[in-house]
Amino acid sequence: MIKTTVRFAIQSAMFAIVLAGVTSIASADFLVPNSSTAPFQSWTRGVTTNSLYAGFDVFTGAYALPNSPDNGSWPVSPAPAPLGSGVTVTQNVDGAFITTGGNIYSLGATSAFTVEIPGHDYGAGWNTRVVAQIRSLGTMIDLNSFDLAYFDGATTQTIGNVYYEERARVELGGMGGDLVDHFVVFDIAGFNAGSFLFDFKAIETSFSLDQLAIDTFTTQSALSPLPGAAIVGDLDSDGFVGQGDLNLILGNWGQTVGAGGPLQGDPSGDGSVGQDDLNQVLGGWGSGNPPITPVPEPGTLALFATGIGAVVLVRSFAGRAGILLARK
């Protein structure tokens, strides 16, 4: 027991030494919304109405204790909620501790985090983008663990991220592992909730949460293109115009979708799903990097385009061809 305790103390001390020398060699800073760089084309941090920011650099609660932002927040205290200053981060697994540098570190347990983010509670007809930037040290974040939950007035909805980018990686040496900057984007189409819960976890033990920044923006207009997703017709932002994009059109054909947006089959943003939206998909068909699964031949799409006068004909054709309405 004594040997185990001593070993744990030595390992923890070694890792703390590694952390102390890491921050000066990070190869990238977190992005700041500036009304220019994707996915922040629509807002500027600390300026634009209906935007939110919360920054975390030094944590004080290792387990089951909410951490409040210490690296700035905006807005501070408008009604109906504190918004920026009301964002909290909680680590949910026992066994973690706070390092001398203010990180949340767990040597023997797999860390799991919940970020509570206030919303404006505007309800239907509003689109919201949530951007999380995370700096981790040691082992990796489980990239399949990102999800965002919110209550839409009837049920709790849980969605996955629409974009992920690894913006920096620096090998730590010593105890092993890397410094990694993660960039995660969620888009909530057609509803703004009173709050959102963002969850993520480590892939294994020896994970350290170093920094976190949360930015959100809520609008009645269509959300701006994601980084690297400015391909015309790429509605689902997978980097390729194909079956998934067409499914979004077919699944919403003829519907009025309020503020609209690509994920609702309304890339034109006119509030209804119709010919203009389909034309964007057909015009960009096959653009980008193709997925592993096969896609319809261009000749098939030309035939489909001529028969789009009625959604019944589209679905009939899809049934005969057996390729246009792929089940996910």
N, C-alpha and C positions, 0 to 999 in steps of 0.2 A: 504493500500500500504506500509506504514511504517512497520507495523507488519510483512508483507510478506518478506520485505527486511531484517529485523532483523532476522527472522526465517531462511532465506536462509544463512545469514552470520554465524549464530550459527551452523547450520548443516554442513556448509563447514568447519568451524574451527574444529568441532568435528571429521570430517572425516580426516582432515589433521593430527590431533593428532594420530588417529588410524594408518595412513600411516607411521608416523614417527617411530612407534615401531614395524613395520612389517618386515622390510628388514632383521633384525637380526635373525628372527625365520624361515626364508624360509628353507624348508627341502631339496632342491635340487638346484644345479647350472645348468645353461644351458650347454648342451653338446657341446664339441669342436671337429670338424672333426679331426680324428687322424689316418686315414687309417686302422682302426680296428673295432670300434664300429659301428654297423648298425644304420642308413643307410649311414655311412661315410666311408665304407671300401675302397673306391677308391681314397680318397683325404685327405690331411692334410691342415688345415687352415694356410694360410700365406706361403705355400710352393709349393703346386701343381699347375702347369700351368693349365689355364682355370678354375680356381676356383675363388670365390668371397666371401667377407665377409663384413658385415656392422653391427655395434653394436650401440644401442640406450639406454641410461640410463637416460639422462636429456633432456626433451623436452622444446622447447621455443615457439612454435606456436600452439595455441589451436584450431584455426578454419581457414581453407582455406590458411594456411601458411605452406609450406613444411619445415619439420624438417630434418636436415642433421645428419649423424652419429657423436656421440660424444664419443663413447666407442670403437674406433678403426675401421679401414677399410683396405681392401686389395683386389687387388692391388690399389694403390692410384691414379695413373694417366697414365696408358698405353693407346696407341691408340687402337681402334678408339674412346673410350669413357672413362670417369673417373672411370667406373666400381664401385668398392667398395665405394669410396667417393661420387659416383653419386647416390646412393640409397637414396630415400627420403620417408618420412612418412607424410601424410596429413590427418587431421581430417576434415570431410566434413559437419558437422552439426553445425549450430550456437547454442550458449549457453554454450559451454565448456569453461574452463579456465585452466590455469597452476597453480598447487598447489605449496606450498613452497618447496616440494621435487622434483619438476620438472616433475610431472605426468600430463597427459591430463585427466581432470575429468569433467564430465557433470552430474549435479544434476537433471536438468529438461528436458533434451532431450536425445534421444537414439543415442549414438555416432556411427559413421561409418568411417572407415579408408581406405585409398588407399596407398599402398606401391609401388612406382615405382622402378623397378629393371633393370638396364642396362643389356643387353645381349652382346654376341660377334658378333652377326649377321652373323654366319657361314652358315646359311641356311640349306638345306636338307642334310640328312646323319649324323646328329649329335643328340645325346640324351642329355637332360638337366634335372638335378634334382634340385629343389628349396626347401629348408628347412627353415621354419619360426618357431622361438621359441618366445613365447609371454608370458609375465607375466601380469596378470590382477588382479585388486583388486575391491572388491565390488560385483556387479552383474556379471553374466557370459557373456562370448562371445556366440553369436548365432552360434552353431557348424554347422548349415546348411548354413551359410553365406560365408564360405571359397570358393573363386574361383580365378582362374588365367587366365588372358586374354593376348593374343599376336596376332600379325599379321603374317600370314604365307606366305606372298607375294601375296595372292589372297583375303583372307577374314580374319576377326578377329575371332579367335578361343577362346572359353572360356571352361575351364576344371575344374573339381572338384579335391579335394585332394585324393591321393591314400592311405594315412595313417594319423591317428590322435592318439595321446596319451596324456592323462592327467598325467604329470610327477610329480606334487606336488599339494597338497591342504592344506592350513592352515586356520582355522577358525579365522576371525578377531575379533569377539566380538564387543562390543560398537555399532557402526552404523550398524553392520550386514554384511553379505556377507563373501567372502573368498578370500584369495590369491590363485591363480591358475596358474600353469605353463603349457602352451599348446605347443604341439609339432606337427607341421603340415608339410606334405610332398606332393609335386607335382612332377610328372614325365611327361616330354614332350618328346615323342618318335619321332625320325626321323626329327626333325627340331629345329634349334636354332635361335631365333628371335633377333632383335636389342634391344628389351626391353620387359618387362613383367609387368603387373599390377596385384598386389595381393590385393584383397578386403576382408574385414571382418567387422562385426559390433557387437555391444552389443545386448543382448536380451531384455534389457529395460534400464531405466535411472539408475543413480548412479553407473556408470561404470568408472573405472580409468585405463588408460594404463600406466603401470609402467616401463616395459622394453621390448625391441624387439631385436632379432638377426636374420639376414638373411645370409644364406650360400647357394651358388650355385656351381654346377660342371657340365661341359660340356665335353662330350667324344664321340668318334666314336665307342666305345665298348658298350656292353650291360650294363645297369645300375645294380648296386649291389643289392642283396636282401634287402628287407625292414625288420625292426625289427619284429621278430615273424612270418616272412613270408617265412622261409626257408623250407617250405613244398614242396617237389618235385611235380610239376604239378599245384601248386597254382598260376596260371598266373595273376589273377586279385587281388591277395593279400587280399582276404576276409577271410583267415584263414581256407579255406575248398576247397578241390579239387572236383569240380562238374560241373554242367551245364554251369556256366559262363565261366569257363576255356575252356571247350570244344567248346563253341560258338566262342571264340577267335581263336581257331584253324580252325574251319570250315569257319569262315568269311574271313580268309586270306589264305585258302588252295591253295598251288601252287604259291603263290605270292612271288616276290622278295621284301624284305622290308628293304633294305639298311643295316644300323647298327643293325636293329632288336631289339628285346627285348620282354619280356613276354606280354606286352599289345598289341603287334602286332602279337601275336601268334607264336613268335619265341624264346622260352625259351632257345633253344640251342645256340642262338646268331650267327648262321652261315649265316644269311642274307636271308634265304628262309624258307617258312613254309611247312613242310612235315612230313615224317614218324618219324624222330627223335623227333620232337616236340610233335607229337601225343603220342608217347611212354611214354613221361614224364607225360602226363596227365593220361593215362591209368594205368601207374605204380603206381601213387599216388591216384587213384580214391577212394573217400570216406574218405581220410585222413583229419584230423582236426576236427573242430566243425561244424556240418552240419547246413545249414541255415534253415529257416522255410519252404521254398518251397520244394516240393518233388524233388528227383533226380532219374535218371534211375537206374534200378536194374543192378547188376554186370553181369548177364547173357546177358542182352541187350548189354552191352559194349563189351562182348566177341564176340558176333555176329557182332557188328559194326567193331571191329578190323579186323575180317577176310575179311570184304568187303571193306577195305579202299584203295584197289588198284587204285581206281579212285574216284575223288571227286564227280562225278556224282552219283556213287553208294551210297556214303555216304549220299548225299542229298536225294536220292530216299528212302533210308532206314529211314532217319530222318522223311521224309514226312509220310511214312507208320506207323512208331511207334508213331509219334505225340508227341515225348518228347525231341528229341535231338536238335531241332532248336527252343528253347524257345524264344519267343519275349519278349524283354525288354520293 
